[in-house]
Amino acid sequence: MSARTHDLVGIGIGPFNLGLAALAEPLGLDTVFLDGRDGFAWHHGMMLDGATIQVPFLADLVTMADPTSRFSFLAWLKATGRLYPFYIRESFYPLRTEYDAYCRWVADQLPTLRWGRTVVQVEADGDAYLVRAQRVDGGVETYRTRHVVLGVGTQPVVPAALRDLDGPVVHSADYLPSRDALRAGDSITVVGSGQSAAEVYRDLLEDADRLGYRLDWVTRSPRFFPMEYTKLTLEMTSPEYTDHFHALPTAVRDRVGREQRALSKGISSALVDDIYDTLYRKSAAGPVPTTLLTDTEVVGARWDGERYTLRLRHAQLDAVHERTTAALVLATGYAAHVPAFLDPVLDHLDLDEHGRFAVARDYSVDGGRRRVFVQNGEEHTHGVTAPDLGFGAWRSSAILEAVVGREVYPRERRIAFQEFGVPAGAAGSTVGDDAGALVGGAR
């Protein structure tokens, strides 16, 4: 271990910690960012042709904190000769492949990134932390740092009824590498309700009749709902709404989060329409080999060596039936977790009664010491801004303020026209244990 003490060590290099690294670069900080992979990769298992990200290009790594940054998406377009084509295209929404290429372009310019380093342990060392990382050659490196920022991302979620299954079951995170094998069978079932499920279904639907497989889509949702994208709803991706949500009791936050999930994780309206138009086009030549099952939950599954038998429950009818399929794609989402490498310092960190990070409003998790921070592990405490790419630069600015000791990148504190709670000074107002009812969602 070097005697050197870094200002900040970031663990994990996804878009949020990559944005933090880019915003830290001109500040003269001593930073290191570690990741076990050999380079930047963003959702390569879902890099479908023509798919776009669901936020405007301004939601890049840096622009919402520093529009003049040399690491902006527009700077990447200019550097790669694509600025005018993007201008002529007249769409705010970059292709998913473009966003990934942009992030890799930024990563290539940052000497603070260390790839092929898997963090195995974080220990306390006086007023600092020791971060131990294993290299691909088996060696171990130790970094001493004043601040740690966790950006390890989320992990694929598999419902209890579908865990530990053998056979060709694939989470949507690994869809593209598995697509050919999936299409080789006589039937495929997609399980899930959101954008990923819809994208996988639409991709498989195109060749179902030509290749001769049956394609089913099973969703617990009572309908194939579009993501709400109205402007007043989008105000919920704001500092004010985050303040409001964070101040709610834990039980209320959990309930509101469940209510909002149906909206924040919906399907783009354009994709819903495209699926219908594809079904209509294909039906002109005859029956389409597909079944769409709404309000239906997989409550059991078994694999007999050749096929899955799914036990399905229709919620409204409370009726159970079975359906067989040769392959399964689980577009069942992702969830944050507390990494095992933090075990030696868990007594330094704040966890709630469910074992989740109890993330403070300033994104710290260490009892107000402001030395350990979390990126995109706080949806249960901060609401819909946690995974939102457009809010990442705001959060990074807050973290850098704690590291530097001053506000380097000015942050907007109020941007919404609406009030999310009881207006200050409202006459005769009372707040009950339930803290009021909230509705709505966001991207």
N, C-alpha and C positions, 0 to 999 in steps of 0.2 A: 504494500500500500504506500502511495505517495504521501508525504507530509502535507501536501496541498489540501486545502479545504475549499470546495466549490461553493458558489452562491446557491446553486440549484441543481438538482439531479432530477430529470424527468424519467419516469419508468413507463415504457410503452410509447410507440410513435405512430399513433393514428392521426387523423386530421387535427384533433384538438391540441395534442402536445406538439405536433408539427407547427401549428399556428403559434403556439407559445414560444417555440424555438425561434421562429422567424421574427416575432415581435421583440424578443430578447436580444437578437443579434446586434442591433445598432446601439445598445445601451451600455456596452462594455462590461457586461456581467460575465462571470466565470460559470458557464453552464455545460452540462453534459446530458444527453438524452440516450437512453438505452432501449434496445429492442432485440428479441431473439431471432427475428427474421433476417434474411440476407438483404433486404431492401424494402422500400415502401410498397405496399399493396393495399388497395381499398376495395373490398367486396368483389374480388375477382371472380368468385363463384356466381355472381349475378351480373356480370358485365355483358348484358344482352345487347345485340345490335339495335341502335336507335333509342335506347333507354336514356332518359335524362334524369338529372338530380331534381328534387322537388322543391328547391329554393332558388331564388335568382342568383346570378353570378356575383352580386355584391356580397353574398354570404360565402366569400372565399376565406382564406386563412387569416387575412390581416385587414381588409379594407374597412370593416366597420369600426376598427380601432384606429387605423392609420391609412387614410385614402392615398397618401403619397408614398406608401411603402413600395420598394422595388420587388416585393414578393407578391404583388397582387395578381389576380387572374387576368386583368387587362394587360399587365406587364408581360405575362406569359404569352398572351395572344400576340402582342407586338413582337416579342423575341422569336416567335415561331412563324411569323408571317401570316397569322390568321385573324388579325384584328379587323381588317375590312370585310372579309367573308362573314365574320361573326356579326358585324354591324349590318350587313345586307340581309342576313338571315332574320333579323328582327325578332329574336326570341330572348327573353331573359334567362332561359333555363339551359345551361350547358349540358352537352351529352355526358353521360356517366364516364365514358372513356376519356373525354376531355378533362373532366375534373381529376381523374386518376393521373393522367399525364401531367397536368398542372402541378399536382402535389409532388410527383416524382421530380419534376423540374426544380421545385423549391428545395426538396430534400437534397438534391445533388449539389446545391450551393451552400449548404450549411455544414461547416466542419465540426460542429458540436454533436452531430449524430453519430452514435456508435452502434452499428448493426452486428448481428451474430453474438449478442450478449444477452443471455437469459438471466434475469434477476432471480436469485435463489434465496436471498435473505436480506432483511433490513434490521439493523440493530441500533440501539441508542448508544451514543458516545459523548457523554457530557451534554453540552448544549448543541450537539450536532447529531447526525446519523451516519452510520456506515452502510453503504449499499453494496452488496456482494453480487457479482454477476459472473456466470460461467460462460466462457467462450466456446465456440464450436470445436476447438481443439482440446477441450477438457480443462484448460487453465481457468483460474479464477482471478478476477480483478476486483479490487475494493476501492470504492469512491467515498470520501468523507464529504459531507455536504451540510449546509445550514438549513436548506429547504428541500423537501421532496414533493414532487407533483405526480400523482398517480393518474396515468392515462392509459390504463390497460384495456379499456374498452369493455364490451359486453360479450357474454357467451350465448351460444344457441340454446334455446329452451326446447325441451322435448316433454310433452305431456306425460303424466304418470302412466297412462294406459298404453303408451307407445315406447316406453323405455326398455332397453335390453332386448330388443328384437333382433333376430338374425335376418339374413336375406338382404335384398336390394332396397334398403330404406336409406334415404338421403335427406339431410337437412338442406334447405334452400341455400345456405351458405356455401355448399359444395355442389350446387346444381350443375353448372356448366361442365366441369370435368366428368360428371356422371351421366350427362344427357344421352349420349349414344347407347350406353348400356341400358338405360331406362327405356328407350324407344325400341329396344330389341325384343321386349316382351309383348304379350298380347293385351295388356291392360295396365294403366297407371292411375293412381289416385293421388290427388293433391289435397293436402289438409292445411287449412289456414284461412284467414279472413282479410288480410291486408294487401298492400301493394305487391309484396314479394309473391304471395300466392297468386295474385292476378297475373303478374308478369310470367310466372312459370306456366300457368294454365294457358295463357295466350300463346306462348312460345310452343308448347306441346300441341296445342290445338291445330296449328297450321298444317302439320304433317300427319295427324291422326288417321284421316281417311286414306291417305296415300300409303302409309306404312302399315295400316291395318291393326292399330291398337285402339282399345276403348279408353276413353279419358274421362275420369270423374273428378269433381271438385266438391269437397265436403267442408262446410263452414259452420261454426257455431252461431255466427251472426244471423239474425232473422232476415237479412237481405244483403245484397251486394252493395254496400253503402259507399257513396263517394266521399272523399275527404272534404271536410268543410274548409273553404278557402276564401270566405268573405273577409272584408278588410277589418271590420270591428272584431271579428273572431281572431284575426291575426294579431290584434293588439294584445292578446294573451301571451305572445312571445315578447314581453316587455319587462323592463325592470320593475315597474309598479306591480304587475301581476305576480312576478316572482316574489316581491316583498309580501304581498297579500297571501300567497299560497304558503310561503315559508312560515308565516305567523300562525297558521291554523294548527289546531291540535293534531297529533299524529293520526288518530282514528279518522278525523275528518279529511285530512290529506289523502289517506289511503282510499277512502270512499270516493272522493272527488276525482282522484287519479283514475280509478276504475271507470267512472262515468265518462271521463274525457278520452279514455283509451279508444273507445268506439269511434271517436271522431278524429283524433290525432293520428290514428293508424289506419285510416280508411284508404280507399283506392282513388287514384286520380280520375276525374270525370271523363277525361279523354280516353283513358284505358277501358273504363266500363263501356263506353260507347263503341270503342274499337272491337271489344270482345263480342258485343251484340251484333255489330255489322259483319264480323267474320262468321258467326254462327248463321246469320241470315244468308250471307253469300254462299256458304257451303251447303245450306239446306236446299238451295235451288236445284242441286244435283241429286238430292235424295236425303234420307235420314242421316244426321250427323252422329257419329259414334261417341256420344258424350252424355253425361248426366250431371246436373248441378243440384246439389242438396244443401238447402239452407236450414238454419235453426237445428242443425244436426251435429251432435258431439260424438267423437269416438270414445266409447267407454270401455273398450276392451279390444285386444288384438292377439292373434296367434299366427305363427309361421309353421307350415307343415313340410318345409323343404322345397316347395314349388310355388306356393301361393300364400298370401295373407288372407285371413278371414277377419274382417273388421266387424265389431259389434257396435252398432250405431243407435243413438237415442235421439228421437225427435222431441225437442223441448215442449212445444206447444201441445202436442198430442200425448206426451209421455209414453210414446210407443218405441219399442226396441226391435230392430231387425238386423240382419247380417248381410254383408256384401263381400265378395272376394275380389282380389286384385293381385296382379303379378308383381307390382312395384309400388313403392310409396315415396312421395316427396312431402316433407314436413316443413311448411312455411309458417312455423309456429313462433317466430319471434326470437328475441334476445333479452337477456337480463343482466344487470350488474351483479358483482360478487365481491367479497372481501378476499384478496389473494392470500394464499397460504404463506407466502414469503414475509408477510407482516406479523406472523405469530409472535416473534420475539418482542414486538413493540405494541401488541394489542392493548396492554394496560396503559399505554400513552394515548390511545385513540378513543374516539367517541363512537359507540355503537348503540342502536336502539334496541327495544325489547325483542325485535325480530332478527337481530344479528346483522342488521344493515348499518352502513355508515350513517351516523347522525350528523349530517353535514351542516355546518353553520352557514349563515347567510353569505359570509365572505368566502365560502367554499373550503374552509379549513375543517379538519376533523381531529384536532389535537387539543381540545379544551381551551381554546382561545389563544394558544401560544403562536398561532399563525406560522407554523413551520411545516405542516403536512397538509396538502391540498388534494382535492379530487376533481377530475374532469370527467363528465358524463357518467357519474356514478350516483347522481343525486336527484333522479327524477321523482323519487318518493318524498324528497324534501323541498325541491325547487320547482317541480312541475314540468310543463312542456318545454321550457327553455333548455333543459338539461341535454337532450340529444340534438337540439336544433343547431344546424351548422351556422345559421345566421347569428346566433348568440355566442358562439365560441370565442370570438375576438373580444367581446365585452367581458366574458369570464376571465380570459387570459390577462386582460388589462387589470382586473381586480387582483389577480394573483401577483402580477408584477408590482403592483403598488405595495403589497406586503413585503415583497423581496427587496425592493429598492428603498422603501420608506417614504415614498411620495407618489403622487399620481402622475405617472409619465404620460399615459394616454388618457385624455379626458373622457369620462364616461357620461352618457346621457342618463339622468336619473328619472326623468319623466318624459314620456313620449306619447302616452295614450290620451285620447279624448274622454274616455269613460272612467268611472269610479268602479273599483272591484269590491269594495266593502262599503261600510257606512261612512258617508262623507264626514270629515272632521268637523266637530262642532254641531252636528245635526241635533236638533231639539228633540228631547224625549226618546232618544235611541237607547236600546238595550241590546246586549249580546248574550245569547243563550249558550248552553253547553254545545249545541250542534253547530254554532258559528255560522248559521245560515246555509242556504242551499245554493249551489253553483251549478251552472250548466255551461256547455260550450266545449270547444276544442281548438286545436291548432295543428299546424303542420308538424 
